[in-house]
Structures are given as structure tokens and as C-alpha cells.
Amino acid sequence: MYDEKSKERTRRYIATSRELLGLNLPLGTKDLWKDYAAEKGMSVTELIKKLVEEDMKKNNFIG
């Protein structure tokens, strides 16, 4: 059950362990990306992370 203690733990975890990145996209892009990611069995966040990390590796930015 999701109660106030769980909510507070989640809030603390996000505040200390996660970063938020916002994107300003043309109308319709979000839905297009969501559909594409869903076809690949992942979320838009997972898709973006995967694509950026692959590009960084390809360009020897990360090992």
C-alpha cells in the first residue's frame, strides 16, 4: 500500500539520487517518441538514455 511514509521515502530517494531533465519539443514529438519507444519495449527515458550512451561510446566519450 502506498502511504505517507512510502511517499516520503520516494521523495527523499529522488531528491538525493536522481536528476530531472526537461525537454522543449515541437508538438507531436512526445507522442511519436512514446510510440517508438513502446514498439521497442521501453520507456522514452530508457530509449533516450540508450541512444545517448551508445553515441557517447561510439565517440569514445565514455568507456
All heavy atoms as TSV, in Angstrom:
chain	resi	resn	atom	element	x	y	z
A	1	MET	N	N	0.842	-1.187	0.000
A	1	MET	CA	C	0.000	0.000	0.000
A	1	MET	C	C	0.884	1.246	0.000
A	1	MET	O	O	1.895	1.303	0.676
A	1	MET	CB	C	-0.914	-0.012	1.214
A	1	MET	CG	C	-1.886	1.135	1.228
A	1	MET	SD	S	-3.151	0.972	2.486
A	1	MET	CE	C	-2.280	1.571	3.899
A	2	TYR	N	N	0.507	2.249	-0.766
A	2	TYR	CA	C	1.257	3.491	-0.868
A	2	TYR	C	C	0.739	4.462	0.179
A	2	TYR	O	O	-0.352	4.989	0.080
A	2	TYR	CB	C	1.094	4.072	-2.271
A	2	TYR	CG	C	2.095	5.141	-2.585
A	2	TYR	CD1	C	3.440	4.834	-2.763
A	2	TYR	CD2	C	1.706	6.463	-2.713
A	2	TYR	CE1	C	4.367	5.809	-3.060
A	2	TYR	CE2	C	2.626	7.439	-3.013
A	2	TYR	CZ	C	3.955	7.115	-3.185
A	2	TYR	OH	O	4.871	8.087	-3.478
A	3	ASP	N	N	1.515	4.681	1.240
A	3	ASP	CA	C	1.095	5.579	2.300
A	3	ASP	C	C	2.051	6.768	2.380
A	3	ASP	O	O	2.941	6.921	1.551
A	3	ASP	CB	C	1.005	4.832	3.632
A	3	ASP	CG	C	2.327	4.174	4.011
A	3	ASP	OD1	O	3.369	4.504	3.418
A	3	ASP	OD2	O	2.320	3.327	4.912
A	4	GLU	N	N	1.887	7.599	3.375
A	4	GLU	CA	C	2.713	8.802	3.513
A	4	GLU	C	C	4.186	8.471	3.754
A	4	GLU	O	O	5.066	9.183	3.269
A	4	GLU	CB	C	2.169	9.694	4.628
A	4	GLU	CG	C	0.846	10.366	4.289
A	4	GLU	CD	C	0.914	11.211	3.022
A	4	GLU	OE1	O	1.859	12.000	2.874
A	4	GLU	OE2	O	0.011	11.069	2.174
A	5	LYS	N	N	4.483	7.395	4.468
A	5	LYS	CA	C	5.880	7.009	4.696
A	5	LYS	C	C	6.542	6.592	3.385
A	5	LYS	O	O	7.678	6.962	3.105
A	5	LYS	CB	C	5.980	5.879	5.724
A	5	LYS	CG	C	5.802	6.314	7.144
A	5	LYS	CD	C	6.062	5.166	8.093
A	5	LYS	CE	C	5.929	5.626	9.524
A	5	LYS	NZ	N	6.252	4.576	10.480
A	6	SER	N	N	5.825	5.819	2.578
A	6	SER	CA	C	6.347	5.406	1.271
A	6	SER	C	C	6.566	6.622	0.378
A	6	SER	O	O	7.575	6.726	-0.320
A	6	SER	CB	C	5.380	4.456	0.573
A	6	SER	OG	O	5.230	3.270	1.292
A	7	LYS	N	N	5.619	7.521	0.404
A	7	LYS	CA	C	5.702	8.740	-0.393
A	7	LYS	C	C	6.936	9.555	0.007
A	7	LYS	O	O	7.668	10.046	-0.851
A	7	LYS	CB	C	4.428	9.555	-0.189
A	7	LYS	CG	C	4.272	10.735	-1.072
A	7	LYS	CD	C	2.901	11.362	-0.813
A	7	LYS	CE	C	2.683	12.602	-1.599
A	7	LYS	NZ	N	1.357	13.183	-1.331
A	8	GLU	N	N	7.180	9.677	1.287
A	8	GLU	CA	C	8.337	10.427	1.783
A	8	GLU	C	C	9.653	9.736	1.413
A	8	GLU	O	O	10.617	10.389	1.018
A	8	GLU	CB	C	8.236	10.621	3.301
A	8	GLU	CG	C	9.392	11.378	3.920
A	8	GLU	CD	C	9.594	12.786	3.361
A	8	GLU	OE1	O	8.635	13.372	2.815
A	8	GLU	OE2	O	10.728	13.295	3.463
A	9	ARG	N	N	9.707	8.415	1.523
A	9	ARG	CA	C	10.914	7.671	1.122
A	9	ARG	C	C	11.213	7.872	-0.356
A	9	ARG	O	O	12.348	8.087	-0.750
A	9	ARG	CB	C	10.756	6.177	1.425
A	9	ARG	CG	C	11.065	5.789	2.842
A	9	ARG	CD	C	11.224	4.275	2.987
A	9	ARG	NE	N	10.086	3.520	2.486
A	9	ARG	CZ	C	9.008	3.189	3.193
A	9	ARG	NH1	N	8.918	3.541	4.454
A	9	ARG	NH2	N	8.041	2.492	2.650
A	10	THR	N	N	10.174	7.809	-1.169
A	10	THR	CA	C	10.331	8.019	-2.609
A	10	THR	C	C	10.822	9.436	-2.885
A	10	THR	O	O	11.736	9.643	-3.686
A	10	THR	CB	C	9.006	7.764	-3.349
A	10	THR	OG1	O	8.591	6.432	-3.094
A	10	THR	CG2	C	9.134	8.000	-4.829
A	11	ARG	N	N	10.250	10.422	-2.238
A	11	ARG	CA	C	10.665	11.806	-2.413
A	11	ARG	C	C	12.126	12.010	-2.037
A	11	ARG	O	O	12.888	12.640	-2.761
A	11	ARG	CB	C	9.780	12.747	-1.587
A	11	ARG	CG	C	10.013	14.222	-1.897
A	11	ARG	CD	C	9.534	15.137	-0.779
A	11	ARG	NE	N	10.210	14.927	0.479
A	11	ARG	CZ	C	11.468	15.299	0.764
A	11	ARG	NH1	N	12.211	15.879	-0.141
A	11	ARG	NH2	N	11.991	15.078	1.960
A	12	ARG	N	N	12.559	11.425	-0.897
A	12	ARG	CA	C	13.967	11.531	-0.467
A	12	ARG	C	C	14.901	10.849	-1.452
A	12	ARG	O	O	15.959	11.378	-1.770
A	12	ARG	CB	C	14.149	10.933	0.926
A	12	ARG	CG	C	13.787	11.878	2.038
A	12	ARG	CD	C	14.322	11.408	3.379
A	12	ARG	NE	N	14.109	9.990	3.611
A	12	ARG	CZ	C	13.150	9.474	4.362
A	12	ARG	NH1	N	12.312	10.254	4.992
A	12	ARG	NH2	N	13.038	8.176	4.505
A	13	TYR	N	N	14.514	9.677	-1.945
A	13	TYR	CA	C	15.337	8.953	-2.920
A	13	TYR	C	C	15.521	9.792	-4.184
A	13	TYR	O	O	16.632	9.949	-4.682
A	13	TYR	CB	C	14.696	7.606	-3.269
A	13	TYR	CG	C	15.345	6.942	-4.458
A	13	TYR	CD1	C	16.596	6.336	-4.333
A	13	TYR	CD2	C	14.743	6.963	-5.708
A	13	TYR	CE1	C	17.207	5.739	-5.438
A	13	TYR	CE2	C	15.348	6.377	-6.807
A	13	TYR	CZ	C	16.582	5.764	-6.657
A	13	TYR	OH	O	17.191	5.196	-7.744
A	14	ILE	N	N	14.432	10.333	-4.687
A	14	ILE	CA	C	14.510	11.145	-5.901
A	14	ILE	C	C	15.368	12.389	-5.660
A	14	ILE	O	O	16.195	12.744	-6.498
A	14	ILE	CB	C	13.096	11.517	-6.396
A	14	ILE	CG1	C	12.405	10.265	-6.940
A	14	ILE	CG2	C	13.148	12.618	-7.451
A	14	ILE	CD1	C	10.942	10.447	-7.274
A	15	ALA	N	N	15.208	13.028	-4.522
A	15	ALA	CA	C	15.963	14.244	-4.219
A	15	ALA	C	C	17.459	13.987	-4.093
A	15	ALA	O	O	18.269	14.851	-4.429
A	15	ALA	CB	C	15.426	14.880	-2.935
A	16	THR	N	N	17.845	12.788	-3.637
A	16	THR	CA	C	19.263	12.518	-3.403
A	16	THR	C	C	19.929	11.667	-4.473
A	16	THR	O	O	21.150	11.630	-4.547
A	16	THR	CB	C	19.466	11.808	-2.045
A	16	THR	OG1	O	18.744	10.573	-2.052
A	16	THR	CG2	C	18.991	12.674	-0.890
A	17	SER	N	N	19.148	11.003	-5.326
A	17	SER	CA	C	19.738	10.024	-6.244
A	17	SER	C	C	19.388	10.218	-7.715
A	17	SER	O	O	19.897	9.480	-8.557
A	17	SER	CB	C	19.297	8.616	-5.840
A	17	SER	OG	O	19.649	8.348	-4.508
A	18	ARG	N	N	18.539	11.144	-8.032
A	18	ARG	CA	C	18.066	11.277	-9.410
A	18	ARG	C	C	18.201	12.729	-9.864
A	18	ARG	O	O	18.206	13.650	-9.065
A	18	ARG	CB	C	16.599	10.845	-9.542
A	18	ARG	CG	C	16.269	9.480	-8.962
A	18	ARG	CD	C	16.993	8.348	-9.611
A	18	ARG	NE	N	16.590	8.194	-10.993
A	18	ARG	CZ	C	17.152	7.353	-11.832
A	18	ARG	NH1	N	18.135	6.584	-11.431
A	18	ARG	NH2	N	16.743	7.260	-13.071
A	19	GLU	N	N	18.278	12.925	-11.179
A	19	GLU	CA	C	18.264	14.256	-11.774
A	19	GLU	C	C	17.122	14.325	-12.766
A	19	GLU	O	O	16.769	13.324	-13.392
A	19	GLU	CB	C	19.579	14.544	-12.504
A	19	GLU	CG	C	20.760	14.670	-11.582
A	19	GLU	CD	C	22.035	14.990	-12.332
A	19	GLU	OE1	O	22.340	14.279	-13.308
A	19	GLU	OE2	O	22.706	15.950	-11.927
A	20	LEU	N	N	16.566	15.516	-12.930
A	20	LEU	CA	C	15.456	15.710	-13.844
A	20	LEU	C	C	15.946	16.526	-15.027
A	20	LEU	O	O	16.611	17.543	-14.864
A	20	LEU	CB	C	14.307	16.442	-13.143
A	20	LEU	CG	C	13.055	16.715	-13.963
A	20	LEU	CD1	C	12.396	15.405	-14.392
A	20	LEU	CD2	C	12.086	17.544	-13.153
A	21	LEU	N	N	15.624	16.077	-16.228
A	21	LEU	CA	C	15.972	16.779	-17.456
A	21	LEU	C	C	14.691	17.039	-18.216
A	21	LEU	O	O	13.956	16.105	-18.540
A	21	LEU	CB	C	16.920	15.915	-18.308
A	21	LEU	CG	C	17.288	16.435	-19.679
A	21	LEU	CD1	C	18.125	17.707	-19.557
A	21	LEU	CD2	C	18.056	15.385	-20.448
A	22	GLY	N	N	14.410	18.301	-18.484
A	22	GLY	CA	C	13.214	18.652	-19.233
A	22	GLY	C	C	13.575	18.950	-20.680
A	22	GLY	O	O	14.658	19.443	-20.970
A	23	LEU	N	N	12.682	18.632	-21.573
A	23	LEU	CA	C	12.898	18.887	-22.994
A	23	LEU	C	C	11.764	19.744	-23.543
A	23	LEU	O	O	10.603	19.519	-23.227
A	23	LEU	CB	C	12.944	17.566	-23.781
A	23	LEU	CG	C	14.046	16.587	-23.428
A	23	LEU	CD1	C	13.833	15.268	-24.154
A	23	LEU	CD2	C	15.396	17.176	-23.792
A	24	ASN	N	N	12.114	20.702	-24.378
A	24	ASN	CA	C	11.138	21.543	-25.047
A	24	ASN	C	C	11.070	21.048	-26.487
A	24	ASN	O	O	11.991	21.264	-27.263
A	24	ASN	CB	C	11.610	22.995	-24.974
A	24	ASN	CG	C	10.631	23.960	-25.565
A	24	ASN	OD1	O	9.745	23.578	-26.323
A	24	ASN	ND2	N	10.795	25.227	-25.233
A	25	LEU	N	N	9.996	20.360	-26.829
A	25	LEU	CA	C	9.876	19.692	-28.133
A	25	LEU	C	C	8.729	20.267	-28.943
A	25	LEU	O	O	7.746	20.743	-28.384
A	25	LEU	CB	C	9.630	18.192	-27.923
A	25	LEU	CG	C	10.653	17.436	-27.095
A	25	LEU	CD1	C	10.106	16.069	-26.725
A	25	LEU	CD2	C	11.951	17.320	-27.854
A	26	PRO	N	N	8.811	20.165	-30.270
A	26	PRO	CA	C	7.665	20.558	-31.095
A	26	PRO	C	C	6.454	19.678	-30.772
A	26	PRO	O	O	6.598	18.512	-30.393
A	26	PRO	CB	C	8.145	20.288	-32.522
A	26	PRO	CG	C	9.629	20.265	-32.450
A	26	PRO	CD	C	9.965	19.756	-31.079
A	27	LEU	N	N	5.266	20.244	-30.941
A	27	LEU	CA	C	4.042	19.486	-30.682
A	27	LEU	C	C	4.021	18.199	-31.493
A	27	LEU	O	O	4.399	18.189	-32.665
A	27	LEU	CB	C	2.813	20.321	-31.029
A	27	LEU	CG	C	2.511	21.483	-30.092
A	27	LEU	CD1	C	1.340	22.299	-30.633
A	27	LEU	CD2	C	2.198	20.984	-28.700
A	28	GLY	N	N	3.618	17.133	-30.848
A	28	GLY	CA	C	3.512	15.833	-31.501
A	28	GLY	C	C	4.732	14.956	-31.325
A	28	GLY	O	O	4.653	13.737	-31.483
A	29	THR	N	N	5.875	15.557	-30.975
A	29	THR	CA	C	7.117	14.786	-30.834
A	29	THR	C	C	7.031	13.802	-29.684
A	29	THR	O	O	7.441	12.655	-29.818
A	29	THR	CB	C	8.316	15.735	-30.629
A	29	THR	OG1	O	8.374	16.653	-31.714
A	29	THR	CG2	C	9.613	14.972	-30.539
A	30	LYS	N	N	6.481	14.248	-28.573
A	30	LYS	CA	C	6.393	13.393	-27.384
A	30	LYS	C	C	5.628	12.100	-27.692
A	30	LYS	O	O	6.091	11.001	-27.376
A	30	LYS	CB	C	5.718	14.157	-26.247
A	30	LYS	CG	C	5.557	13.370	-24.976
A	30	LYS	CD	C	4.862	14.221	-23.923
A	30	LYS	CE	C	4.465	13.419	-22.725
A	30	LYS	NZ	N	3.724	14.223	-21.741
A	31	ASP	N	N	4.475	12.232	-28.324
A	31	ASP	CA	C	3.671	11.046	-28.645
A	31	ASP	C	C	4.387	10.147	-29.648
A	31	ASP	O	O	4.342	8.922	-29.528
A	31	ASP	CB	C	2.303	11.448	-29.194
A	31	ASP	CG	C	1.413	12.041	-28.123
A	31	ASP	OD1	O	1.594	11.700	-26.936
A	31	ASP	OD2	O	0.535	12.847	-28.468
A	32	LEU	N	N	5.045	10.751	-30.625
A	32	LEU	CA	C	5.800	9.973	-31.611
A	32	LEU	C	C	6.911	9.175	-30.920
A	32	LEU	O	O	7.082	7.986	-31.172
A	32	LEU	CB	C	6.386	10.916	-32.664
A	32	LEU	CG	C	7.130	10.269	-33.818
A	32	LEU	CD1	C	6.175	9.416	-34.659
A	32	LEU	CD2	C	7.777	11.350	-34.684
A	33	TRP	N	N	7.653	9.835	-30.022
A	33	TRP	CA	C	8.733	9.161	-29.293
A	33	TRP	C	C	8.174	8.077	-28.377
A	33	TRP	O	O	8.776	7.008	-28.228
A	33	TRP	CB	C	9.539	10.157	-28.483
A	33	TRP	CG	C	10.428	11.055	-29.308
A	33	TRP	CD1	C	10.424	11.211	-30.664
A	33	TRP	CD2	C	11.438	11.916	-28.821
A	33	TRP	NE1	N	11.370	12.125	-31.041
A	33	TRP	CE2	C	12.012	12.578	-29.936
A	33	TRP	CE3	C	11.914	12.223	-27.553
A	33	TRP	CZ2	C	13.043	13.510	-29.801
A	33	TRP	CZ3	C	12.929	13.146	-27.425
A	33	TRP	CH2	C	13.494	13.770	-28.538
A	34	LYS	N	N	7.038	8.348	-27.716
A	34	LYS	CA	C	6.430	7.344	-26.841
A	34	LYS	C	C	6.032	6.106	-27.630
A	34	LYS	O	O	6.258	4.975	-27.183
A	34	LYS	CB	C	5.205	7.926	-26.118
A	34	LYS	CG	C	5.546	8.814	-24.948
A	34	LYS	CD	C	4.312	9.459	-24.345
A	34	LYS	CE	C	3.524	8.487	-23.538
A	34	LYS	NZ	N	2.406	9.115	-22.793
A	35	ASP	N	N	5.431	6.304	-28.795
A	35	ASP	CA	C	5.027	5.175	-29.635
A	35	ASP	C	C	6.244	4.367	-30.092
A	35	ASP	O	O	6.231	3.139	-30.079
A	35	ASP	CB	C	4.233	5.656	-30.847
A	35	ASP	CG	C	2.886	6.248	-30.486
A	35	ASP	OD1	O	2.414	6.014	-29.349
A	35	ASP	OD2	O	2.304	6.956	-31.337
A	36	TYR	N	N	7.285	5.071	-30.507
A	36	TYR	CA	C	8.507	4.400	-30.966
A	36	TYR	C	C	9.143	3.604	-29.828
A	36	TYR	O	O	9.518	2.442	-30.008
A	36	TYR	CB	C	9.488	5.429	-31.524
A	36	TYR	CG	C	10.749	4.819	-32.074
A	36	TYR	CD1	C	10.726	4.089	-33.259
A	36	TYR	CD2	C	11.969	4.965	-31.425
A	36	TYR	CE1	C	11.877	3.517	-33.776
A	36	TYR	CE2	C	13.126	4.401	-31.934
A	36	TYR	CZ	C	13.078	3.683	-33.108
A	36	TYR	OH	O	14.212	3.126	-33.606
A	37	ALA	N	N	9.252	4.213	-28.660
A	37	ALA	CA	C	9.831	3.530	-27.508
A	37	ALA	C	C	8.996	2.303	-27.132
A	37	ALA	O	O	9.540	1.239	-26.830
A	37	ALA	CB	C	9.939	4.487	-26.323
A	38	ALA	N	N	7.677	2.443	-27.169
A	38	ALA	CA	C	6.787	1.327	-26.828
A	38	ALA	C	C	6.985	0.162	-27.783
A	38	ALA	O	O	6.975	-1.003	-27.364
A	38	ALA	CB	C	5.332	1.791	-26.846
A	39	GLU	N	N	7.191	0.457	-29.070
A	39	GLU	CA	C	7.446	-0.616	-30.043
A	39	GLU	C	C	8.721	-1.378	-29.710
A	39	GLU	O	O	8.844	-2.555	-30.014
A	39	GLU	CB	C	7.552	-0.041	-31.459
A	39	GLU	CG	C	6.231	0.215	-32.110
A	39	GLU	CD	C	6.368	0.537	-33.586
A	39	GLU	OE1	O	7.410	0.211	-34.180
A	39	GLU	OE2	O	5.406	1.108	-34.133
A	40	LYS	N	N	9.672	-0.685	-29.089
A	40	LYS	CA	C	10.926	-1.311	-28.699
A	40	LYS	C	C	10.858	-1.900	-27.291
A	40	LYS	O	O	11.838	-2.418	-26.783
A	40	LYS	CB	C	12.065	-0.300	-28.783
A	40	LYS	CG	C	12.333	0.145	-30.214
A	40	LYS	CD	C	13.625	0.904	-30.284
A	40	LYS	CE	C	14.173	0.928	-31.661
A	40	LYS	NZ	N	14.680	-0.331	-32.159
A	41	GLY	N	N	9.697	-1.787	-26.640
A	41	GLY	CA	C	9.501	-2.361	-25.315
A	41	GLY	C	C	10.181	-1.583	-24.206
A	41	GLY	O	O	10.608	-2.170	-23.209
A	42	MET	N	N	10.284	-0.263	-24.375
A	42	MET	CA	C	10.919	0.535	-23.329
A	42	MET	C	C	10.206	1.874	-23.190
A	42	MET	O	O	9.343	2.211	-23.991
A	42	MET	CB	C	12.410	0.738	-23.633
A	42	MET	CG	C	12.734	1.387	-24.965
A	42	MET	SD	S	14.498	1.617	-25.275
A	42	MET	CE	C	15.021	-0.042	-25.627
A	43	SER	N	N	10.593	2.607	-22.155
A	43	SER	CA	C	10.038	3.943	-21.952
A	43	SER	C	C	10.848	4.946	-22.765
A	43	SER	O	O	11.932	4.642	-23.259
A	43	SER	CB	C	10.113	4.318	-20.465
A	43	SER	OG	O	11.473	4.499	-20.077
A	44	VAL	N	N	10.318	6.152	-22.888
A	44	VAL	CA	C	11.044	7.208	-23.589
A	44	VAL	C	C	12.358	7.500	-22.863
A	44	VAL	O	O	13.398	7.687	-23.505
A	44	VAL	CB	C	10.186	8.491	-23.719
A	44	VAL	CG1	C	10.997	9.638	-24.286
A	44	VAL	CG2	C	8.965	8.229	-24.581
A	45	THR	N	N	12.335	7.513	-21.552
A	45	THR	CA	C	13.558	7.749	-20.780
A	45	THR	C	C	14.604	6.688	-21.091
A	45	THR	O	O	15.775	7.013	-21.336
A	45	THR	CB	C	13.246	7.766	-19.266
A	45	THR	OG1	O	12.317	8.822	-19.001
A	45	THR	CG2	C	14.499	7.975	-18.443
A	46	GLU	N	N	14.205	5.422	-21.086
A	46	GLU	CA	C	15.144	4.341	-21.401
A	46	GLU	C	C	15.691	4.482	-22.815
A	46	GLU	O	O	16.883	4.283	-23.046
A	46	GLU	CB	C	14.458	2.981	-21.258
A	46	GLU	CG	C	14.129	2.605	-19.832
A	46	GLU	CD	C	13.251	1.363	-19.762
A	46	GLU	OE1	O	12.308	1.237	-20.576
A	46	GLU	OE2	O	13.524	0.523	-18.890
A	47	LEU	N	N	14.822	4.832	-23.761
A	47	LEU	CA	C	15.248	4.993	-25.147
A	47	LEU	C	C	16.270	6.118	-25.280
A	47	LEU	O	O	17.316	5.945	-25.911
A	47	LEU	CB	C	14.035	5.278	-26.044
A	47	LEU	CG	C	14.337	5.575	-27.506
A	47	LEU	CD1	C	14.970	4.360	-28.183
A	47	LEU	CD2	C	13.074	6.001	-28.226
A	48	ILE	N	N	15.990	7.257	-24.680
A	48	ILE	CA	C	16.912	8.390	-24.752
A	48	ILE	C	C	18.245	8.036	-24.115
A	48	ILE	O	O	19.311	8.301	-24.689
A	48	ILE	CB	C	16.292	9.643	-24.104
A	48	ILE	CG1	C	15.104	10.135	-24.942
A	48	ILE	CG2	C	17.331	10.747	-23.939
A	48	ILE	CD1	C	14.276	11.207	-24.267
A	49	LYS	N	N	18.203	7.421	-22.922
A	49	LYS	CA	C	19.452	7.025	-22.251
A	49	LYS	C	C	20.267	6.084	-23.130
A	49	LYS	O	O	21.475	6.252	-23.288
A	49	LYS	CB	C	19.145	6.332	-20.917
A	49	LYS	CG	C	18.812	7.273	-19.790
A	49	LYS	CD	C	18.463	6.535	-18.509
A	49	LYS	CE	C	19.490	5.510	-18.136
A	49	LYS	NZ	N	19.192	4.737	-16.949
A	50	LYS	N	N	19.595	5.089	-23.703
A	50	LYS	CA	C	20.277	4.101	-24.544
A	50	LYS	C	C	20.929	4.766	-25.748
A	50	LYS	O	O	22.101	4.522	-26.048
A	50	LYS	CB	C	19.284	3.032	-24.986
A	50	LYS	CG	C	19.850	1.956	-25.889
A	50	LYS	CD	C	18.764	0.945	-26.259
A	50	LYS	CE	C	19.277	-0.152	-27.122
A	50	LYS	NZ	N	19.238	0.171	-28.542
A	51	LEU	N	N	20.188	5.610	-26.439
A	51	LEU	CA	C	20.708	6.255	-27.644
A	51	LEU	C	C	21.884	7.182	-27.328
A	51	LEU	O	O	22.889	7.188	-28.049
A	51	LEU	CB	C	19.597	7.016	-28.357
A	51	LEU	CG	C	18.496	6.155	-28.973
A	51	LEU	CD1	C	17.342	7.025	-29.467
A	51	LEU	CD2	C	19.039	5.279	-30.088
A	52	VAL	N	N	21.770	7.951	-26.264
A	52	VAL	CA	C	22.854	8.871	-25.898
A	52	VAL	C	C	24.085	8.093	-25.460
A	52	VAL	O	O	25.215	8.400	-25.872
A	52	VAL	CB	C	22.402	9.867	-24.809
A	52	VAL	CG1	C	23.582	10.654	-24.255
A	52	VAL	CG2	C	21.342	10.812	-25.351
A	53	GLU	N	N	23.898	7.060	-24.630
A	53	GLU	CA	C	25.043	6.272	-24.176
A	53	GLU	C	C	25.732	5.556	-25.337
A	53	GLU	O	O	26.960	5.489	-25.390
A	53	GLU	CB	C	24.613	5.291	-23.090
A	53	GLU	CG	C	24.310	5.993	-21.777
A	53	GLU	CD	C	23.712	5.090	-20.719
A	53	GLU	OE1	O	23.462	3.891	-20.989
A	53	GLU	OE2	O	23.483	5.592	-19.604
A	54	GLU	N	N	24.953	5.030	-26.290
A	54	GLU	CA	C	25.556	4.386	-27.466
A	54	GLU	C	C	26.382	5.391	-28.266
A	54	GLU	O	O	27.481	5.080	-28.715
A	54	GLU	CB	C	24.474	3.771	-28.355
A	54	GLU	CG	C	23.885	2.497	-27.816
A	54	GLU	CD	C	22.719	1.970	-28.648
A	54	GLU	OE1	O	22.329	2.634	-29.641
A	54	GLU	OE2	O	22.193	0.901	-28.291
A	55	ASP	N	N	25.854	6.595	-28.429
A	55	ASP	CA	C	26.570	7.625	-29.177
A	55	ASP	C	C	27.845	8.044	-28.440
A	55	ASP	O	O	28.893	8.248	-29.061
A	55	ASP	CB	C	25.667	8.836	-29.410
A	55	ASP	CG	C	26.279	9.836	-30.359
A	55	ASP	OD1	O	26.447	9.493	-31.545
A	55	ASP	OD2	O	26.615	10.949	-29.911
A	56	MET	N	N	27.763	8.157	-27.127
A	56	MET	CA	C	28.937	8.529	-26.333
A	56	MET	C	C	30.022	7.462	-26.445
A	56	MET	O	O	31.214	7.787	-26.595
A	56	MET	CB	C	28.543	8.754	-24.874
A	56	MET	CG	C	27.712	10.010	-24.667
A	56	MET	SD	S	27.029	10.147	-23.008
A	56	MET	CE	C	28.490	10.538	-22.074
A	57	LYS	N	N	29.626	6.199	-26.389
A	57	LYS	CA	C	30.602	5.107	-26.541
A	57	LYS	C	C	31.211	5.111	-27.940
A	57	LYS	O	O	32.415	4.946	-28.086
A	57	LYS	CB	C	29.939	3.756	-26.247
A	57	LYS	CG	C	29.672	3.521	-24.781
A	57	LYS	CD	C	28.993	2.194	-24.550
A	57	LYS	CE	C	28.640	2.041	-23.083
A	57	LYS	NZ	N	27.872	0.816	-22.832
A	58	LYS	N	N	30.374	5.292	-28.953
A	58	LYS	CA	C	30.835	5.310	-30.336
A	58	LYS	C	C	31.875	6.411	-30.554
A	58	LYS	O	O	32.815	6.246	-31.318
A	58	LYS	CB	C	29.649	5.529	-31.267
A	58	LYS	CG	C	29.991	5.490	-32.745
A	58	LYS	CD	C	28.750	5.625	-33.600
A	58	LYS	CE	C	28.740	7.021	-34.172
A	58	LYS	NZ	N	27.595	7.285	-35.018
A	59	ASN	N	N	31.732	7.511	-29.850
A	59	ASN	CA	C	32.636	8.653	-29.999
A	59	ASN	C	C	33.693	8.719	-28.899
A	59	ASN	O	O	34.310	9.762	-28.691
A	59	ASN	CB	C	31.829	9.952	-30.051
A	59	ASN	CG	C	31.033	10.050	-31.331
A	59	ASN	OD1	O	31.605	10.235	-32.387
A	59	ASN	ND2	N	29.718	9.884	-31.250
A	60	ASN	N	N	33.898	7.574	-28.219
A	60	ASN	CA	C	34.927	7.442	-27.188
A	60	ASN	C	C	34.838	8.506	-26.094
A	60	ASN	O	O	35.848	8.952	-25.564
A	60	ASN	CB	C	36.329	7.448	-27.820
A	60	ASN	CG	C	36.529	6.293	-28.740
A	60	ASN	OD1	O	36.175	5.166	-28.422
A	60	ASN	ND2	N	37.078	6.560	-29.911
A	61	PHE	N	N	33.630	8.907	-25.763
A	61	PHE	CA	C	33.434	9.863	-24.674
A	61	PHE	C	C	33.393	9.134	-23.335
A	61	PHE	O	O	33.807	9.661	-22.330
A	61	PHE	CB	C	32.154	10.669	-24.899
A	61	PHE	CG	C	32.030	11.856	-24.001
A	61	PHE	CD1	C	32.737	13.014	-24.263
A	61	PHE	CD2	C	31.209	11.821	-22.891
A	61	PHE	CE1	C	32.640	14.111	-23.448
A	61	PHE	CE2	C	31.093	12.919	-22.057
A	61	PHE	CZ	C	31.819	14.068	-22.330
A	62	ILE	N	N	32.846	7.912	-23.342
A	62	ILE	CA	C	32.846	7.032	-22.167
A	62	ILE	C	C	33.360	5.668	-22.600
A	62	ILE	O	O	33.290	5.316	-23.764
A	62	ILE	CB	C	31.447	6.902	-21.503
A	62	ILE	CG1	C	30.404	6.341	-22.477
A	62	ILE	CG2	C	30.996	8.224	-20.948
A	62	ILE	CD1	C	29.067	6.043	-21.847
A	63	GLY	N	N	33.854	4.894	-21.616
A	63	GLY	CA	C	34.429	3.592	-21.940
A	63	GLY	C	C	33.470	2.480	-22.057
A	63	GLY	O	O	32.346	2.431	-22.086
